[in-house]
Amino acid sequence: MLTTNEIIRPIQNEFQQFEQTFESVFRNDLPMLDEVLYYIHTKRGKQLRPQLVLLSAALCRGITGKTIHTAVALELLHTASLVHDDVVDSSPMRRGAKAVQEVWGNKIAILVGDYMLSEVIAIINAIRNLKILHIVADMGASLSMGELLQLHSGNSMWITEKQYFEIIEHKTACLFSACTEAGAESSGGTQRQVSALREFGRLLGICFQIKDDVFDFSDSEDLGKPTMNDICDGKVTLPLIVALSRAPREEAEEIRTLAESLTKKEAKDVNDTEQTIKSFVLRYDGIGYATRQMQRLRKQAIEVLSIFPDSSRKDSLMALLDYAINRTC
């Protein structure tokens, strides 16, 4: 698997342009806003999504100024959505540090997220490309739909595998597919290229979310966020869905009761309850099933990219797919 430096090598100069442009967005004359923006900016992840935008454009007809600004807008929208999500989910941590609302409170977190969204609108407007505008608008709507679907399903807590995939299509996959599709559009890619890259991004995004859900059953302290957080928030993900479907009815009901006790904050011994659920998921191969699903999706994604000739840009896109599946945090 390619290293991070090897992945961005085909787009290294353009990625530096992206970082410079992105950083400029996180400066403001209002001291309070500038302080919060700086805090958010220093807690950035590995910049997977802008890399997808740039590599998709490079794989088509080349990276343009529109590509750079598209990457900035999509990463900014993603960042804003994380700030809002942490408020909705009452998540205390983000990437190993306190979430924004834990430092400044919910009101400021929401307002700063809104400010970033307004910047996204300004950037997209300046690009002057209706197709990219529609991609970003559709993605924003899909993200909200995903959150609403998840909140609605949380009322009953228990969902089917079909419902699970419907949620992550909206909540996660749409952002990745928007990155690859908009990247291709920004370079003037053909309809065939744009469609192929949109599907590649969708499949990568599903893999990314499944891997995140697998992490929730991890014992690692390197994740930068608490484990079993999904169940505590009333969210049932693929490993547990599968384990419940495979277990005898009586045992499955016992696990449901334990999981609901975590959600309702009524568990007598939280650590013991969490370990019981983790052991249950492992015993019925919930993690193994999720891993096999990612490998199945990986094969489909590689097939989608077969319309493009071999190149370093294509290798980097496939390396990002492998990173999404094999990452350890």
C-alpha positions in Angstrom: 0.0 0.0 0.0 1.3 3.5 -0.9 2.3 5.8 1.9 0.6 9.2 2.4 3.5 11.0 0.8 3.4 8.6 -2.2 -0.4 9.1 -2.6 -0.2 12.9 -3.0 3.0 12.8 -5.1 1.2 13.1 -8.4 -0.7 16.2 -7.1 1.8 17.5 -4.7 2.1 21.1 -6.1 -1.7 21.4 -6.5 -2.3 20.0 -3.0 0.0 22.7 -1.6 -2.1 25.3 -3.4 -5.2 23.7 -1.9 -3.7 23.9 1.7 -2.8 27.6 1.2 -6.2 28.5 -0.1 -8.0 26.5 2.6 -5.9 28.1 5.4 -6.9 31.5 4.2 -10.6 30.7 4.9 -9.7 30.2 8.5 -8.7 33.7 9.2 -11.2 36.4 10.4 -11.0 39.9 11.9 -13.5 39.0 14.6 -11.3 37.7 17.5 -13.9 35.1 18.8 -14.5 33.7 15.4 -10.8 33.7 14.5 -10.0 31.8 17.7 -12.6 29.1 17.1 -11.6 28.8 13.4 -8.0 28.4 14.3 -8.8 25.7 16.8 -10.8 23.8 14.2 -8.1 24.3 11.6 -5.4 22.8 13.9 -7.5 19.6 14.4 -7.8 18.7 10.8 -7.6 15.1 9.7 -5.7 13.5 6.8 -7.4 15.6 4.1 -8.7 12.5 2.3 -11.6 14.4 0.6 -9.6 17.1 -1.1 -7.2 14.5 -2.2 -10.1 12.7 -3.9 -11.2 16.0 -5.6 -7.7 16.7 -6.9 -6.9 13.1 -8.0 -10.2 12.7 -9.8 -9.5 15.9 -11.8 -6.0 14.8 -12.5 -7.2 11.5 -13.8 -9.5 13.3 -16.3 -8.2 16.4 -18.0 -6.1 17.9 -15.3 -6.4 20.1 -12.2 -7.6 23.6 -12.7 -8.2 26.6 -10.5 -11.9 25.5 -10.3 -10.6 22.2 -8.9 -8.7 23.8 -6.1 -11.7 25.9 -5.0 -14.0 22.9 -5.3 -11.7 21.0 -3.0 -11.7 23.9 -0.5 -15.5 24.2 -0.6 -16.1 20.5 -0.1 -13.6 20.2 2.7 -15.1 23.3 4.4 -18.6 21.8 4.1 -17.4 18.6 5.6 -15.7 20.4 8.4 -18.9 22.4 9.2 -21.0 19.3 9.1 -18.6 17.7 11.7 -19.0 20.7 14.0 -22.8 20.5 13.7 -22.8 16.7 14.1 -20.8 16.9 17.3 -23.5 19.2 18.8 -26.4 16.9 17.6 -24.6 13.8 18.9 -23.3 15.5 22.1 -19.8 14.1 21.2 -17.2 15.3 23.6 -14.2 14.5 21.5 -13.1 15.1 17.9 -9.8 13.7 16.6 -8.3 13.3 20.1 -9.3 16.8 21.3 -12.3 18.4 22.8 -15.1 19.1 20.3 -15.9 22.7 19.6 -19.1 22.8 21.7 -17.2 21.4 24.7 -14.9 24.4 24.6 -17.2 27.2 23.6 -20.7 25.8 24.0 -23.5 24.7 21.6 -24.5 28.2 20.4 -21.0 29.2 19.3 -20.4 25.8 17.7 -23.6 26.1 15.6 -23.0 29.7 14.6 -19.4 28.9 13.5 -20.6 25.9 11.5 -23.2 28.2 9.9 -20.4 30.7 9.1 -18.4 28.0 7.3 -21.4 27.0 5.3 -21.9 30.6 4.2 -18.3 30.6 3.0 -19.0 27.4 1.0 -21.8 29.2 -0.8 -19.5 32.1 -1.6 -16.7 29.8 -2.9 -19.1 27.7 -5.1 -20.7 30.9 -6.5 -17.3 32.2 -7.5 -16.5 29.0 -9.4 -19.4 29.7 -11.8 -20.1 26.1 -12.7 -23.8 25.0 -12.4 -23.0 21.3 -12.4 -20.6 21.7 -9.5 -23.2 23.9 -7.7 -25.8 21.1 -8.1 -23.4 18.5 -6.9 -22.6 20.4 -3.7 -26.3 21.4 -3.2 -27.4 17.8 -3.6 -24.7 16.6 -1.2 -25.7 19.1 1.5 -29.3 17.9 1.3 -28.2 14.3 1.4 -26.1 14.8 4.5 -29.1 16.3 6.3 -31.3 13.5 5.1 -28.8 11.0 6.4 -28.8 12.6 9.9 -32.6 12.7 9.9 -32.9 9.1 8.9 -30.5 8.1 11.6 -32.3 10.2 14.2 -35.7 8.7 13.1 -34.4 5.1 13.2 -32.9 5.9 16.6 -36.5 6.2 18.0 -36.8 2.4 17.7 -33.0 1.9 17.8 -33.1 -1.4 15.9 -32.7 -1.2 12.1 -32.2 -3.7 9.3 -29.1 -4.1 7.2 -31.0 -2.5 4.3 -31.8 0.6 6.5 -28.3 0.8 7.7 -26.9 1.0 4.1 -29.6 3.6 3.2 -28.4 5.8 6.1 -24.7 5.6 5.2 -25.4 6.2 1.5 -26.8 9.6 2.6 -24.7 10.4 5.6 -21.2 9.4 4.3 -21.0 8.0 0.8 -22.7 11.1 -0.7 -19.7 13.3 0.4 -17.1 11.0 -1.1 -19.0 10.7 -4.4 -19.5 14.5 -4.5 -15.7 14.9 -4.2 -14.8 12.5 -7.0 -17.7 13.7 -9.2 -17.0 17.4 -8.7 -13.3 16.9 -9.2 -14.0 15.2 -12.6 -16.4 18.0 -13.5 -14.0 20.8 -12.6 -11.5 19.4 -15.1 -14.0 19.0 -17.9 -14.1 15.2 -17.7 -16.4 13.3 -20.1 -19.8 12.1 -18.8 -18.4 8.5 -18.7 -15.5 9.6 -16.6 -17.6 11.7 -14.3 -20.1 8.8 -13.8 -17.3 6.3 -13.1 -15.6 8.5 -10.5 -18.9 9.3 -8.8 -19.5 5.6 -8.3 -15.9 5.0 -7.2 -16.4 7.7 -4.5 -19.7 6.3 -3.4 -18.2 2.8 -2.9 -15.1 4.3 -1.1 -17.4 6.3 1.2 -19.4 3.2 2.1 -16.2 1.4 3.0 -15.0 4.3 5.0 -18.2 4.3 7.1 -18.2 0.6 7.7 -14.6 0.8 8.9 -15.6 3.6 11.3 -18.4 1.4 12.6 -15.9 -1.5 13.1 -13.8 0.9 15.2 -16.7 1.4 17.6 -16.1 -2.2 18.8 -12.3 -1.7 19.2 -10.3 -1.7 22.4 -7.7 0.6 20.9 -6.9 3.9 22.7 -5.5 5.5 19.6 -8.8 6.3 17.8 -9.2 9.8 19.2 -12.8 9.1 20.2 -14.6 6.9 22.7 -15.6 3.4 21.6 -19.1 2.0 21.8 -20.2 5.6 21.3 -22.7 4.7 18.6 -24.6 2.3 20.8 -24.5 4.9 23.6 -26.1 7.3 21.2 -28.8 4.8 20.1 -27.1 4.0 16.8 -26.9 0.3 15.7 -24.3 -0.4 13.0 -23.5 -3.3 10.7 -21.4 -5.5 13.0 -24.1 -5.6 15.7 -27.0 -5.8 13.1 -25.4 -8.9 11.7 -24.5 -10.5 15.0 -28.1 -10.0 16.2 -29.5 -11.7 13.1 -27.3 -14.7 13.6 -27.7 -15.2 17.3 -30.5 -17.3 18.9 -33.5 -15.2 19.6 -33.2 -15.3 23.4 -29.6 -14.3 23.3 -30.2 -11.5 20.8 -33.0 -10.1 23.1 -30.6 -10.1 26.0 -28.1 -8.1 24.0 -30.8 -5.7 22.8 -31.7 -5.1 26.5 -28.1 -4.4 27.4 -27.6 -2.1 24.5 -30.7 -0.1 25.4 -29.4 0.2 28.9 -26.4 2.0 27.6 -28.5 4.3 25.4 -30.7 5.2 28.3 -27.7 5.6 30.6 -29.2 2.9 32.9 -26.4 0.2 32.7 -25.4 -1.0 36.2 -21.8 -1.5 35.0 -21.0 0.4 31.8 -17.6 -1.3 31.2 -18.9 -4.8 31.8 -21.9 -4.1 29.5 -19.8 -2.8 26.7 -17.4 -5.8 26.9 -20.4 -8.2 26.8 -21.7 -6.6 23.7 -18.2 -6.5 22.0 -17.7 -10.2 22.8 -21.2 -11.0 21.4 -20.3 -9.2 18.1 -17.0 -11.0 17.8 -18.6 -14.4 18.6 -21.1 -14.1 15.8 -18.6 -12.7 13.3 -20.1 -9.2 13.0 -16.6 -7.7 12.4 -15.7 -10.5 9.9 -18.9 -9.9 8.0 -18.3 -6.1 7.9 -14.7 -6.7 6.7 -15.9 -9.0 3.9 -18.4 -6.4 2.8 -15.6 -3.9 2.5 -13.6 -6.3 0.3 -16.6 -6.9 -1.9 -17.1 -3.2 -2.4 -13.3 -2.8 -3.0 -13.6 -5.2 -6.0 -16.4 -3.2 -7.4 -14.6 0.1 -7.0 -11.5 -1.2 -8.7 -13.6 -2.4 -11.6 -15.2 1.0 -11.9 -11.7 2.6 -12.4 -10.9 0.1 -15.2 -12.1 2.6 -17.8 -9.0 4.7 -17.0 -5.5 3.8 -18.2 -2.9 2.9 -15.7 -1.2 5.9 -14.2 0.2 7.2 -10.9 -3.0 9.2 -10.3 -5.1 6.0 -10.7 -2.7 4.2 -8.3 -3.1 6.9 -5.8 -6.9 6.7 -6.0 -6.8 3.0 -5.4 -4.4 3.6 -2.5 -6.9 5.9 -0.9 -9.5 3.1 -1.2 -7.1 0.7 0.6 -6.4 3.3 3.2 -10.2 3.7 3.9 -10.4 -0.1 4.5 -7.1 -0.8 6.3 -6.6 2.3 8.4 -6.0 1.9 12.1 -7.6 5.2 13.3 
